[in-house]
Amino acid sequence: MTATIRADPSAGIQPLPNGAYGNAHPEARTLHVDAGKMLIRSVITTIDPDRSGDVVVPTGLRNVEEYLLNPIVLWAHNRSQFPPIGNCKWLDVQPRRVVAETRFAQDVPFAEDIFRLYEQGVLRGWSIGFVPRKAKRMQSPASPMPALRVEEWDLLEYSAVPIPENPGALTVALQKGLVRDPDLRHWLGDVPDDRGGRFVHVDVMDVLFEREELRHSE
């Protein structure tokens, strides 16, 4: 199955620059943080429909052993602008979700800044980068557009993504100087904030594409 199965810019599942797909599910969340070991346990995807009605079936993950041979964890699915932030220690594929444990890179300011944002509850989001093996379109009550149900898929990587836990959290974190890495400060400055007091999904793909286009135009 090719990576052009869905290229609708309003969809939850969108193409990434490398031709795979990314899905930042709104129910992905941090479960546990071990500050001493720089470990985070988190839900990286669930069986529930995302805001566009798309579904990635957790038990459809087919390449766990292969992925764990090179278990990189990225920032916002970005392989070129930023280094990997850590690696996956283990995956637990459950009927309704996939849980992962991430060990963040130590003595790497960029990775340490991101870990600190999760540790302090500023960030909450995670997103999978994957290639579908078997998928079908379906009509979703959540969207007038046909949704996608991915029944079998290969995990390429998963990413920490800039979805804030609370409105204004990223802005406050930047103002307080919690982010030291200049590239990360600049990147987070492009993420739209929800000043209306209600959590909204930050489309990390739009931010990523805009920055990639800017980088290539320089």
PASEBA-1860 file (N, C-alpha, C; in nm, 3 decimals):
! residues 218
1> MTATIRAD> 0.085/-0.119/0.000/0.000/0.000/0.000/0.089/0.124/0.000 ~ 0.060/0.217/-0.090/0.145/0.333/-0.104/0.111/0.438/0.000 ~ 0.202/0.532/0.016/0.183/0.638/0.114/0.093/0.750/0.063 ~ 0.034/0.733/-0.056/-0.055/0.835/-0.110/-0.201/0.801/-0.084 ~ -0.227/0.703/0.001/-0.364/0.662/0.026/-0.447/0.775/0.083 ~ -0.382/0.865/0.156/-0.456/0.979/0.211/-0.366/1.100/0.217 ~ -0.406/1.206/0.148/-0.327/1.328/0.149/-0.415/1.449/0.176 ~ -0.529/1.428/0.237/-0.622/1.534/0.269/-0.563/1.622/0.380
9> PSAGIQPL> -0.535/1.752/0.354/-0.469/1.835/0.456/-0.552/1.857/0.581 ~ -0.683/1.830/0.577/-0.766/1.847/0.696/-0.775/1.719/0.777 ~ -0.708/1.613/0.733/-0.721/1.483/0.798/-0.631/1.472/0.919 ~ -0.667/1.380/1.010/-0.582/1.353/1.124/-0.456/1.280/1.083 ~ -0.468/1.187/0.989/-0.353/1.113/0.939/-0.302/1.184/0.815 ~ -0.179/1.237/0.823/-0.127/1.318/0.715/0.011/1.268/0.672 ~ 0.047/1.293/0.545/0.180/1.252/0.499/0.289/1.336/0.563 ~ 0.399/1.272/0.597/0.516/1.339/0.650/0.615/1.364/0.536
17> PNGAYGNA> 0.717/1.447/0.558/0.814/1.474/0.451/0.882/1.349/0.396 ~ 0.893/1.242/0.476/0.959/1.121/0.428/0.863/1.026/0.358 ~ 0.736/1.067/0.338/0.641/0.983/0.266/0.560/0.891/0.354 ~ 0.596/0.881/0.482/0.517/0.799/0.575/0.399/0.881/0.625 ~ 0.330/0.830/0.725/0.219/0.902/0.785/0.250/0.938/0.929 ~ 0.184/1.043/0.978/0.195/1.081/1.118/0.057/1.098/1.176 ~ 0.037/1.054/1.300/-0.092/1.069/1.366/-0.069/1.108/1.511 ~ -0.099/1.233/1.543/-0.088/1.281/1.681/-0.225/1.267/1.745
25> HPEARTLH> -0.247/1.154/1.809/-0.380/1.125/1.862/-0.409/1.211/1.985 ~ -0.529/1.269/1.994/-0.559/1.357/2.107/-0.557/1.287/2.242 ~ -0.570/1.153/2.245/-0.569/1.081/2.372/-0.431/1.027/2.409 ~ -0.330/1.051/2.324/-0.194/1.013/2.361/-0.151/1.098/2.479 ~ -0.088/1.035/2.578/-0.056/1.112/2.699/0.056/1.046/2.778 ~ 0.115/1.125/2.865/0.221/1.076/2.953/0.160/1.003/3.073 ~ 0.214/0.886/3.106/0.165/0.807/3.218/0.256/0.818/3.341 ~ 0.387/0.823/3.317/0.482/0.822/3.431/0.612/0.885/3.386
33> VDAGKMLI> 0.673/0.961/3.477/0.802/1.025/3.452/0.900/0.986/3.561 ~ 1.017/0.937/3.523/1.125/0.906/3.616/1.236/1.007/3.590 ~ 1.240/1.113/3.671/1.335/1.221/3.647/1.480/1.176/3.662 ~ 1.506/1.084/3.757/1.643/1.039/3.781/1.702/0.966/3.662 ~ 1.621/0.886/3.596/1.668/0.807/3.482/1.630/0.869/3.348 ~ 1.560/0.981/3.350/1.510/1.048/3.231/1.428/0.953/3.145 ~ 1.334/0.885/3.211/1.244/0.792/3.144/1.102/0.847/3.148 ~ 1.031/0.828/3.038/0.890/0.863/3.032/0.812/0.746/2.974
41> RSVITTID> 0.707/0.705/3.046/0.615/0.604/2.995/0.491/0.676/2.943 ~ 0.449/0.643/2.823/0.340/0.720/2.762/0.257/0.633/2.668 ~ 0.133/0.676/2.647/0.048/0.620/2.543/0.082/0.694/2.415 ~ 0.122/0.622/2.310/0.160/0.689/2.186/0.051/0.682/2.079 ~ -0.047/0.593/2.095/-0.161/0.590/2.005/-0.270/0.505/2.070 ~ -0.396/0.526/2.029/-0.507/0.447/2.082/-0.599/0.407/1.969 ~ -0.692/0.317/2.000/-0.788/0.269/1.900/-0.903/0.367/1.879 ~ -0.917/0.465/1.967/-1.026/0.561/1.954/-1.007/0.648/1.830
49> PDRSGDVV> -1.115/0.686/1.764/-1.103/0.777/1.650/-1.040/0.909/1.691 ~ -0.956/0.964/1.604/-0.901/1.096/1.633/-1.002/1.203/1.592 ~ -0.962/1.329/1.595/-1.057/1.436/1.569/-1.111/1.437/1.427 ~ -1.043/1.369/1.336/-1.091/1.358/1.199/-1.164/1.226/1.175 ~ -1.177/1.144/1.280/-1.246/1.017/1.267/-1.158/0.902/1.225 ~ -1.028/0.928/1.202/-0.937/0.821/1.161/-0.905/0.729/1.278 ~ -0.877/0.603/1.246/-0.847/0.502/1.347/-0.721/0.426/1.306 ~ -0.626/0.414/1.399/-0.511/0.325/1.382/-0.528/0.215/1.485
57> VPTGLRNV> -0.547/0.091/1.442/-0.575/-0.020/1.532/-0.445/-0.063/1.601 ~ -0.434/-0.052/1.733/-0.309/-0.085/1.802/-0.257/-0.226/1.773 ~ -0.347/-0.325/1.775/-0.303/-0.463/1.753/-0.267/-0.490/1.608 ~ -0.282/-0.389/1.523/-0.239/-0.404/1.385/-0.091/-0.376/1.365 ~ -0.020/-0.336/1.472/0.124/-0.312/1.463/0.196/-0.443/1.431 ~ 0.271/-0.445/1.321/0.327/-0.571/1.271/0.478/-0.583/1.281 ~ 0.550/-0.478/1.317/0.697/-0.485/1.309/0.766/-0.446/1.440 ~ 0.711/-0.488/1.553/0.768/-0.449/1.682/0.914/-0.488/1.693
65> EEYLLNPI> 0.946/-0.614/1.662/1.085/-0.660/1.677/1.178/-0.584/1.584 ~ 1.135/-0.559/1.463/1.218/-0.484/1.368/1.241/-0.340/1.418 ~ 1.134/-0.276/1.465/1.148/-0.139/1.514/1.245/-0.132/1.632 ~ 1.239/-0.228/1.722/1.324/-0.225/1.842/1.472/-0.248/1.811 ~ 1.505/-0.285/1.687/1.645/-0.293/1.647/1.705/-0.154/1.630 ~ 1.622/-0.057/1.600/1.666/0.082/1.585/1.555/0.173/1.637 ~ 1.534/0.174/1.768/1.413/0.234/1.827/1.424/0.384/1.853 ~ 1.445/0.462/1.749/1.465/0.605/1.770/1.334/0.675/1.804
73> VLWAHNRS> 1.347/0.780/1.882/1.235/0.868/1.917/1.276/1.008/1.874 ~ 1.188/1.075/1.801/1.220/1.204/1.740/1.142/1.317/1.804 ~ 1.179/1.438/1.766/1.099/1.557/1.797/1.020/1.595/1.672 ~ 0.887/1.585/1.680/0.797/1.628/1.574/0.827/1.563/1.439 ~ 0.866/1.435/1.442/0.892/1.358/1.321/1.005/1.417/1.237 ~ 1.094/1.492/1.299/1.196/1.564/1.226/1.329/1.489/1.232 ~ 1.374/1.440/1.117/1.498/1.364/1.110/1.617/1.449/1.067 ~ 1.592/1.569/1.016/1.700/1.648/0.957/1.738/1.770/1.041
81> QFPPIGNC> 1.642/1.844/1.090/1.672/1.967/1.162/1.719/1.943/1.304 ~ 1.664/1.839/1.368/1.697/1.810/1.507/1.747/1.667/1.522 ~ 1.833/1.642/1.620/1.878/1.504/1.646/1.769/1.425/1.717 ~ 1.776/1.291/1.715/1.683/1.212/1.796/1.691/1.255/1.941 ~ 1.578/1.252/2.011/1.577/1.295/2.151/1.599/1.179/2.247 ~ 1.592/1.056/2.196/1.610/0.940/2.283/1.580/0.812/2.208 ~ 1.559/0.705/2.285/1.520/0.579/2.221/1.415/0.508/2.304 ~ 1.346/0.417/2.240/1.240/0.340/2.303/1.299/0.218/2.373
89> KWLDVQPR> 1.268/0.201/2.500/1.318/0.086/2.575/1.228/-0.035/2.556 ~ 1.097/-0.013/2.548/1.004/-0.122/2.521/0.870/-0.068/2.473 ~ 0.797/-0.155/2.404/0.661/-0.126/2.358/0.566/-0.230/2.415 ~ 0.449/-0.187/2.456/0.345/-0.277/2.504/0.221/-0.255/2.417 ~ 0.195/-0.350/2.328/0.080/-0.339/2.238/-0.041/-0.399/2.308 ~ -0.135/-0.315/2.344/-0.256/-0.356/2.414/-0.376/-0.346/2.320 ~ -0.489/-0.408/2.354/-0.604/-0.405/2.263/-0.650/-0.266/2.225 ~ -0.640/-0.168/2.318/-0.693/-0.035/2.289/-0.586/0.075/2.281
97> RVVAETRF> -0.460/0.039/2.304/-0.357/0.142/2.298/-0.219/0.079/2.286 ~ -0.121/0.161/2.250/0.019/0.120/2.251/0.091/0.208/2.353 ~ 0.157/0.143/2.449/0.232/0.213/2.553/0.381/0.195/2.525 ~ 0.457/0.303/2.539/0.601/0.298/2.515/0.676/0.362/2.631 ~ 0.798/0.315/2.654/0.887/0.381/2.750/1.004/0.440/2.676 ~ 1.024/0.569/2.695/1.129/0.643/2.625/1.238/0.684/2.722 ~ 1.363/0.654/2.684/1.477/0.706/2.760/1.533/0.825/2.682 ~ 1.528/0.943/2.745/1.577/1.063/2.679/1.729/1.070/2.685
105> AQDVPFAE> 1.789/1.130/2.583/1.934/1.143/2.576/1.984/1.237/2.686 ~ 2.086/1.195/2.758/2.144/1.276/2.863/2.261/1.357/2.808 ~ 2.285/1.473/2.868/2.392/1.564/2.828/2.371/1.617/2.686 ~ 2.247/1.615/2.640/2.210/1.676/2.512/2.107/1.784/2.546 ~ 2.146/1.912/2.546/2.055/2.018/2.592/1.918/2.016/2.525 ~ 1.915/1.990/2.395/1.787/1.988/2.324/1.694/1.882/2.381 ~ 1.745/1.759/2.397/1.664/1.650/2.451/1.627/1.675/2.596 ~ 1.721/1.730/2.673/1.693/1.758/2.815/1.584/1.865/2.829
113> DIFRLYEQ> 1.583/1.964/2.740/1.477/2.066/2.745/1.340/2.003/2.721 ~ 1.331/1.916/2.623/1.203/1.852/2.592/1.159/1.765/2.709 ~ 1.253/1.689/2.766/1.219/1.607/2.882/1.165/1.693/2.995 ~ 1.228/1.807/3.019/1.186/1.895/3.127/1.044/1.946/3.105 ~ 1.008/1.973/2.980/0.873/2.021/2.951/0.769/1.914/2.980 ~ 0.801/1.788/2.952/0.710/1.679/2.989/0.707/1.658/3.140 ~ 0.825/1.663/3.202/0.833/1.641/3.347/0.748/1.743/3.422 ~ 0.748/1.866/3.377/0.674/1.972/3.445/0.530/1.984/3.397
121> GVLRGWSI> 0.489/1.894/3.308/0.350/1.893/3.266/0.314/1.997/3.163 ~ 0.414/2.057/3.099/0.385/2.158/2.996/0.339/2.089/2.867 ~ 0.414/1.989/2.824/0.378/1.914/2.704/0.303/1.787/2.740 ~ 0.217/1.740/2.646/0.144/1.617/2.669/0.142/1.525/2.549 ~ 0.173/1.575/2.429/0.144/1.501/2.306/0.251/1.404/2.263 ~ 0.206/1.298/2.193/0.293/1.200/2.128/0.231/1.166/1.995 ~ 0.312/1.125/1.902/0.262/1.098/1.767/0.341/0.983/1.706 ~ 0.273/0.897/1.631/0.340/0.786/1.564/0.366/0.821/1.418
129> GFVPRKAK> 0.483/0.780/1.370/0.516/0.787/1.228/0.515/0.645/1.174 ~ 0.433/0.617/1.076/0.411/0.477/1.037/0.379/0.465/0.888 ~ 0.385/0.342/0.840/0.344/0.309/0.703/0.231/0.208/0.711 ~ 0.114/0.238/0.652/0.003/0.142/0.657/0.027/0.023/0.566 ~ -0.005/-0.096/0.615/-0.003/-0.217/0.533/-0.142/-0.249/0.478 ~ -0.242/-0.229/0.563/-0.379/-0.262/0.526/-0.470/-0.155/0.585 ~ -0.547/-0.089/0.499/-0.633/0.019/0.546/-0.757/0.025/0.458 ~ -0.861/0.084/0.513/-0.984/0.101/0.435/-1.050/0.231/0.476
137> RMQSPASP> -1.124/0.287/0.382/-1.198/0.409/0.410/-1.330/0.375/0.478 ~ -1.374/0.465/0.563/-1.501/0.447/0.632/-1.562/0.584/0.656 ~ -1.693/0.587/0.671/-1.760/0.713/0.702/-1.762/0.733/0.852 ~ -1.722/0.853/0.896/-1.714/0.881/1.039/-1.814/0.988/1.076 ~ -1.886/0.972/1.187/-1.977/1.078/1.233/-1.903/1.204/1.277 ~ -1.771/1.191/1.301/-1.692/1.306/1.348/-1.652/1.399/1.235 ~ -1.668/1.354/1.110/-1.621/1.435/0.998/-1.706/1.406/0.875 ~ -1.735/1.509/0.795/-1.808/1.485/0.670/-1.723/1.413/0.566
145> MPALRVEE> -1.592/1.418/0.584/-1.500/1.350/0.492/-1.487/1.203/0.531 ~ -1.467/1.115/0.433/-1.442/0.974/0.466/-1.319/0.961/0.554 ~ -1.327/0.879/0.657/-1.214/0.857/0.747/-1.137/0.733/0.703 ~ -1.026/0.711/0.767/-0.939/0.599/0.734/-0.924/0.508/0.855 ~ -0.941/0.380/0.836/-0.917/0.280/0.940/-0.795/0.199/0.898 ~ -0.685/0.216/0.971/-0.561/0.145/0.942/-0.558/0.019/1.027 ~ -0.575/-0.096/0.962/-0.587/-0.223/1.034/-0.454/-0.293/1.055 ~ -0.356/-0.269/0.966/-0.222/-0.325/0.982/-0.122/-0.217/0.943
153> WDLLEYSA> -0.014/-0.205/1.022/0.080/-0.096/0.997/0.217/-0.128/1.055 ~ 0.320/-0.060/1.000/0.457/-0.071/1.049/0.495/0.061/1.115 ~ 0.554/0.054/1.233/0.602/0.172/1.305/0.742/0.207/1.257 ~ 0.761/0.330/1.212/0.893/0.378/1.173/0.961/0.451/1.289 ~ 0.885/0.530/1.360/0.933/0.603/1.476/0.812/0.660/1.548 ~ 0.832/0.708/1.668/0.730/0.792/1.731/0.799/0.916/1.784 ~ 0.719/1.019/1.805/0.775/1.150/1.833/0.707/1.218/1.950 ~ 0.787/1.294/2.024/0.731/1.395/2.114/0.685/1.511/2.026
161> VPIPENPG> 0.567/1.564/2.053/0.515/1.672/1.970/0.463/1.786/2.057 ~ 0.458/1.908/2.003/0.428/2.026/2.084/0.280/2.049/2.107 ~ 0.215/1.954/2.174/0.076/1.972/2.213/0.076/2.005/2.362 ~ 0.038/2.128/2.398/0.047/2.168/2.539/-0.063/2.106/2.624 ~ -0.033/2.085/2.750/-0.130/2.030/2.843/-0.239/2.132/2.876 ~ -0.203/2.257/2.888/-0.298/2.362/2.923/-0.279/2.483/2.832 ~ -0.384/2.562/2.809/-0.370/2.682/2.728/-0.263/2.775/2.784 ~ -0.179/2.826/2.697/-0.075/2.919/2.740/0.046/2.856/2.802
169> ALTVALQK> 0.048/2.722/2.815/0.158/2.656/2.887/0.291/2.676/2.816 ~ 0.292/2.666/2.684/0.417/2.682/2.611/0.469/2.826/2.624 ~ 0.379/2.921/2.614/0.418/3.061/2.626/0.482/3.087/2.762 ~ 0.422/3.036/2.869/0.476/3.056/3.004/0.612/2.988/3.017 ~ 0.625/2.867/2.961/0.751/2.795/2.970/0.863/2.873/2.901 ~ 0.834/2.932/2.787/0.934/3.011/2.717/0.968/3.137/2.795 ~ 0.868/3.202/2.851/0.892/3.324/2.927/0.974/3.298/3.052 ~ 0.957/3.182/3.113/1.030/3.147/3.234/1.171/3.096/3.205
177> GLVRDPDL> 1.205/3.080/3.078/1.338/3.033/3.044/1.359/2.885/3.065 ~ 1.251/2.807/3.066/1.265/2.663/3.085/1.330/2.595/2.965 ~ 1.323/2.659/2.849/1.382/2.604/2.727/1.510/2.681/2.697 ~ 1.623/2.611/2.703/1.752/2.676/2.684/1.802/2.669/2.541 ~ 1.770/2.558/2.472/1.819/2.540/2.337/1.757/2.644/2.243 ~ 1.838/2.724/2.172/1.782/2.832/2.090/1.697/2.782/1.974 ~ 1.735/2.671/1.912/1.656/2.617/1.802/1.518/2.573/1.850 ~ 1.514/2.510/1.967/1.386/2.465/2.020/1.300/2.584/2.060
185> RHWLGDVP> 1.361/2.688/2.118/1.285/2.807/2.153/1.221/2.868/2.029 ~ 1.298/2.876/1.922/1.247/2.934/1.798/1.135/2.847/1.741 ~ 1.154/2.715/1.744/1.053/2.622/1.690/0.924/2.633/1.769 ~ 0.932/2.631/1.901/0.812/2.639/1.984/0.741/2.772/1.970 ~ 0.817/2.876/1.934/0.756/3.006/1.913/0.660/3.010/1.796 ~ 0.670/2.911/1.706/0.580/2.902/1.590/0.451/2.826/1.620 ~ 0.445/2.761/1.736/0.327/2.679/1.767/0.213/2.770/1.813 ~ 0.098/2.762/1.749/-0.014/2.849/1.790/-0.061/2.817/1.931
193> DDRGGRFV> -0.101/2.920/2.003/-0.148/2.905/2.140/-0.300/2.915/2.143 ~ -0.362/2.850/2.240/-0.506/2.856/2.257/-0.538/2.955/2.367 ~ -0.567/3.076/2.329/-0.592/3.181/2.428/-0.739/3.188/2.469 ~ -0.821/3.099/2.412/-0.962/3.102/2.445/-0.998/3.019/2.565 ~ -0.899/2.956/2.628/-0.925/2.878/2.747/-0.974/2.738/2.720 ~ -0.963/2.692/2.595/-1.009/2.558/2.563/-0.899/2.488/2.483 ~ -0.869/2.366/2.521/-0.763/2.293/2.453/-0.802/2.262/2.310 ~ -0.711/2.293/2.217/-0.731/2.256/2.078/-0.610/2.178/2.031
201> HVDVMDVL> -0.631/2.096/1.928/-0.523/2.014/1.875/-0.428/2.099/1.794 ~ -0.301/2.097/1.825/-0.200/2.167/1.746/-0.159/2.076/1.633 ~ -0.173/2.124/1.510/-0.137/2.042/1.395/0.013/2.051/1.374 ~ 0.084/1.956/1.432/0.230/1.957/1.426/0.277/1.944/1.282 ~ 0.199/1.879/1.194/0.241/1.864/1.055/0.249/2.001/0.986 ~ 0.151/2.089/1.010/0.153/2.220/0.947/0.275/2.299/0.989 ~ 0.307/2.297/1.119/0.424/2.368/1.168/0.551/2.311/1.107 ~ 0.558/2.177/1.100/0.676/2.111/1.046/0.694/2.146/0.899
209> FEREELRH> 0.587/2.140/0.819/0.596/2.171/0.678/0.641/2.315/0.655 ~ 0.585/2.410/0.735/0.620/2.550/0.719/0.768/2.572/0.744 ~ 0.821/2.508/0.848/0.962/2.527/0.881/1.052/2.459/0.778 ~ 1.010/2.342/0.725/1.087/2.275/0.621/1.091/2.360/0.494 ~ 0.978/2.419/0.457/0.975/2.503/0.338/1.064/2.626/0.356 ~ 1.063/2.686/0.476/1.147/2.800/0.504/1.295/2.762/0.496 ~ 1.329/2.645/0.552/1.468/2.602/0.553/1.521/2.581/0.412 ~ 1.439/2.522/0.323/1.481/2.494/0.187/1.486/2.620/0.099
217> SE> 1.416/2.725/0.142/1.413/2.848/0.063/1.530/2.940/0.096 ~ 1.598/2.909/0.207/1.710/2.996/0.249/1.834/2.973/0.164
END
